[in-house]
Every structure is written in structure tokens, then in C-alpha cells.
Amino acid sequence: MSGVKMIVTDLDRTLLRTDKTISAYTARMLADCRTRGMLAAFATARPLRSARAFVEQVTVDCQICHNGALAVMEGQKLFCHGITPSDVNSVMGQLLAMFEKPKLSVEIDDRLYANFAVDTAWNLTGAVRTDFSDLPRLPAEKIVIGLSGVGDAVRIAQMLPAHLYVQVSDGKLGLIMNRAATKWNAIADVAERLGIGVGEIVAFGDDLNDISMLRGCGVGVAVGNALDEVKAVADVVCGGNDDDGVAKWIEENLL
């Protein structure tokens, strides 16, 4: 396949194996692509601090984090589509009133603030335990709430202002973000800055938040373990994440 100038891949359940590792083979395939002049980017719901851990294993040219709310290239922030402090306070207050003892957290300036012990729930450390009364007056990258079912997401969507939206992740989390913050919007923005056509990009994903980028890029590839809704919109389905599906597709089609 010729004419590909950029590879964009989701991390969890796509490039990463289930044990959250990147195989040496996968790292080598991406490195070979960059050697041949193709750029590489991560597009993930993870925060920047979490994505950085994988940059130590795989060199990429751009990191798109928080589902597209933030993009960083060469250590510099390209843009951040956040939620204003006043909207954060309003939405958090409504969520606390709407649900009984909800597990809530908010990402602000690459730091997580939560009303529960995230180290035991998500195997994360370094979060600030809070009742949200002392949040810094800065835009938030996203608000995260635990969901008991799809119905929760519907209720949340109905109460949000028009410039915010909720995205279901992994079937159990609701991610509330600025409407400008999508993986596809971020990819299109980065591509324009780099002088790359979106038709010259191959994108890999597995979850609902990957659908728009798989549709929008030149080639959209769903991994074998992707949701059926994602496979339905993809141009092609490759092997699963535990079988190095992304790397094998790259080797067979790009190298």
C-alpha cells in the first residue's frame, strides 16, 4: 500500500496487549515505518502522563490524549479543548445530585482529582482525593463517572449543555468532554498542521471512541477484538491485540 504518510493507533485493547504491554515486534514495526518516512501517533483516552510511559517503548511523533482534548508534539502542546471551571462545577454538582454516591473524577492540567480511591479501583497512583470543593480554577480535560449501564449515559447526555458530550468507554465509564474533543477532530487538526491529507492516514482502533477516526482516515482498521459496531465501520479487520494484530497488518501492508 503506497501513499501512507501517518499511522494513528489507539492504545488500550488495540496496540497494547491485555497485560498493558507493547511487544518488541510491534515496537520494531512502528520504528520501521518511521524509518521509511511515515509519522506515528497515539490517539488514546489516557491522560498524557499515562501515554508517556509507552513513548519510552515506541517513539511517536504526536500524542493525542483524553480522546482528542489534548495534542502534544515534540514536547509542545498543540491545543487543548477543555471544559471551563464554571462548567466543571455545574456538571459535577448535577452528577452528585443525580446519582447516589457516584464515583467521580476530573482531569485538570494532567492531574486526576477523585472522590474515591483510584489506586484500588483503577490500579493508579498519585490522584488527589477530594470532594471537589477545592479544584484549581483551570480548564479540565475531561470529567469521568462510573456507569451502571447505558441508561446512565443517556441521562447524563440529556442534562449536559450543548457544547459538552458524554462518551461511553469500555462499557463502564462515562467521559464528559468538550464537543471539539474527539480523536477524529484532533487527527484532522494535526494532519492539517503537518500538511498531510487525512486520506494519507491509517488508523487503528477497537472502541466506540475510535469510530469517527476509522471513518475519517484513509484506511480504518479495527482489531479482531474490537466491538462489533467498530468492525462494522472499519475498512478492514486485522488480528487481535494479543496477537500483535496492528503490527502484523503494518508489516503485510506497509512494509
C-alpha positions in Angstrom: 0.0 0.0 0.0 1.5 3.3 -1.1 0.8 6.9 -0.2 0.5 6.4 3.6 2.2 9.2 5.5 0.9 8.7 9.0 -0.2 5.9 11.3 -2.5 6.6 14.2 -3.3 4.0 16.8 -5.4 3.7 19.9 -3.5 2.1 22.9 -5.7 0.0 25.2 -7.0 -3.2 23.6 -5.5 -2.1 20.2 -1.8 -1.6 20.3 -1.4 -2.7 23.8 -1.8 -6.4 24.8 -4.3 -7.2 27.5 -1.5 -7.1 30.1 -0.8 -3.5 29.0 2.5 -4.2 27.3 3.8 -3.5 23.8 5.7 -6.4 22.2 9.2 -5.9 20.8 7.8 -6.9 17.4 5.2 -4.2 17.5 7.7 -1.6 18.5 10.0 -2.7 15.7 7.3 -2.5 13.0 6.4 1.1 14.0 10.1 2.1 14.1 10.5 0.6 10.6 7.6 2.8 9.4 9.2 5.9 10.8 12.5 4.9 9.1 10.6 4.9 5.8 9.2 8.4 6.4 5.8 7.6 7.9 4.8 9.5 11.0 3.3 7.7 14.0 0.8 8.9 16.6 -1.0 7.6 19.6 -4.7 8.6 19.9 -5.9 7.5 23.3 -8.4 8.3 26.1 -5.5 8.1 28.5 -4.0 11.3 30.0 -0.6 12.5 28.8 1.2 11.2 31.9 0.0 7.7 31.2 0.7 7.8 27.5 4.3 8.9 28.2 5.1 5.5 29.6 4.6 3.9 26.2 6.6 6.6 24.4 9.6 5.2 26.2 9.0 1.9 24.3 7.7 3.2 21.0 8.8 6.6 19.5 5.9 8.5 18.1 5.7 12.0 16.6 2.4 13.0 18.3 0.4 12.1 21.3 -3.3 12.7 21.2 -4.7 12.2 24.7 -8.1 12.5 26.5 -9.9 11.3 23.4 -8.6 14.3 21.5 -8.9 17.0 24.1 -5.1 17.4 24.1 -2.4 17.0 21.5 1.3 17.2 22.1 4.1 17.2 19.6 7.9 17.4 20.3 7.0 18.2 23.9 4.9 21.2 23.0 1.1 21.4 23.5 -0.6 22.0 20.1 -4.0 22.6 21.5 -6.3 21.7 24.4 -10.1 21.6 24.1 -11.2 21.7 27.7 -14.2 22.3 30.0 -14.3 25.6 31.7 -14.1 25.8 35.5 -17.6 27.1 35.8 -18.9 24.2 33.6 -16.9 21.7 35.7 -18.5 23.0 38.9 -22.0 22.9 37.4 -21.7 19.4 35.8 -20.1 17.9 38.9 -22.9 19.3 41.1 -25.6 17.9 38.8 -23.9 14.5 38.8 -23.6 14.4 42.5 -27.3 15.2 42.8 -28.4 12.8 40.0 -26.6 9.7 41.3 -26.3 8.2 44.7 -22.6 8.2 45.7 -21.2 8.3 42.2 -17.6 7.5 41.5 -16.4 10.8 40.0 -13.1 12.1 38.9 -11.8 15.1 36.8 -8.6 15.6 34.9 -7.1 19.1 35.3 -3.7 20.1 34.0 -2.6 16.4 33.7 -3.6 15.6 37.3 -6.5 13.4 38.5 -8.9 14.6 41.2 -11.3 11.9 42.5 -13.8 11.2 45.3 -12.8 7.6 45.6 -9.6 5.5 45.9 -8.5 5.2 42.3 -5.4 3.3 43.4 -7.5 0.3 44.2 -10.3 0.8 41.6 -8.1 1.6 38.6 -4.6 0.5 39.8 -3.5 4.1 39.6 -1.4 6.2 42.0 -0.9 9.9 42.5 -4.5 11.0 42.3 -5.8 13.7 44.7 -8.7 12.6 46.9 -11.2 15.4 47.1 -14.9 16.4 47.5 -14.3 18.8 44.5 -14.7 21.9 46.6 -11.0 22.8 46.2 -10.4 22.2 42.5 -7.9 24.5 40.8 -9.6 27.2 38.6 -8.3 25.8 35.4 -10.0 24.1 32.4 -10.5 20.4 32.8 -9.6 17.9 30.0 -12.5 15.6 31.0 -14.8 14.5 33.7 -15.2 10.8 34.3 -18.1 9.0 36.0 -18.6 5.3 36.7 -21.7 3.9 34.9 -24.1 1.2 36.0 -25.5 0.9 32.4 -26.1 2.6 29.2 -29.1 4.3 30.7 -26.9 6.4 32.9 -25.1 7.8 29.9 -28.4 8.7 28.3 -29.5 10.6 31.5 -26.2 12.4 31.6 -26.4 13.4 27.9 -29.8 15.0 28.5 -28.6 17.3 31.2 -25.3 18.5 29.6 -25.1 21.8 27.9 -24.9 21.7 24.1 -21.1 22.3 23.9 -20.3 19.2 26.0 -20.9 15.5 25.3 -20.6 12.1 27.1 -18.7 9.2 25.5 -19.0 5.6 26.9 -15.7 3.9 27.3 -15.1 0.2 28.0 -18.8 -0.1 28.7 -18.5 1.2 32.3 -17.2 4.8 32.2 -18.8 8.0 31.0 -16.3 10.5 29.7 -17.6 14.1 29.6 -15.8 16.4 27.3 -15.9 19.5 25.1 -17.6 18.7 21.8 -14.4 19.7 20.0 -12.5 17.0 21.8 -12.7 13.9 19.7 -10.0 11.7 18.3 -11.1 12.5 14.7 -11.1 16.3 15.3 -7.6 16.1 16.8 -6.2 13.9 14.0 -7.7 16.3 11.3 -6.1 19.3 13.1 -2.7 17.6 13.5 -2.8 16.5 9.8 -3.5 20.0 8.6 -0.7 21.4 10.7 1.7 18.8 9.2 0.4 19.2 5.6 -0.9 15.7 5.5 -4.2 14.7 3.9 -6.5 12.6 6.1 -6.7 10.2 3.2 -3.0 9.5 3.7 -3.6 8.3 7.3 -4.1 4.7 8.5 -6.0 4.5 11.9 -6.4 1.5 14.2 -9.0 1.2 17.0 -11.3 -1.0 19.0 -13.9 1.0 20.9 -16.7 3.5 20.3 -14.5 6.5 20.6 -12.5 5.2 17.6 -15.4 5.0 15.2 -15.1 8.6 13.8 -11.4 8.3 13.2 -11.7 5.0 11.5 -14.4 6.5 9.2 -12.5 9.7 8.6 -9.0 8.5 7.8 -7.9 7.0 4.5 -7.9 3.4 5.9 -9.7 2.5 9.1 -8.6 -0.8 10.7 -10.4 -2.5 13.5 -8.5 -5.0 15.6 -10.1 -8.5 15.9 -11.2 -7.9 19.5 -13.0 -4.6 18.6 -16.6 -4.0 19.3 -19.0 -5.1 16.6 -20.0 -1.5 16.0 -16.4 -0.6 15.3 -15.8 -3.6 12.9 -18.9 -2.5 11.0 -17.5 0.9 10.1 -13.9 -0.2 9.5 -12.4 -0.7 6.0 -10.7 -3.9 7.2 -10.3 -6.0 10.4 -6.9 -7.2 11.4 -5.8 -9.6 14.1 -6.5 -9.1 17.8 -4.4 -7.0 20.2 -3.0 -10.1 22.0 -1.8 -11.4 18.6 0.0 -8.2 17.6 -2.7 -7.6 15.0 -1.7 -4.0 14.4 2.0 -4.9 13.8 1.2 -7.8 11.5 -1.1 -5.6 9.4 1.6 -3.0 9.2 4.2 -5.5 8.1 2.0 -7.1 5.5 0.5 -3.9 4.0 3.0 -1.1 4.6 6.4 -2.7 4.9 
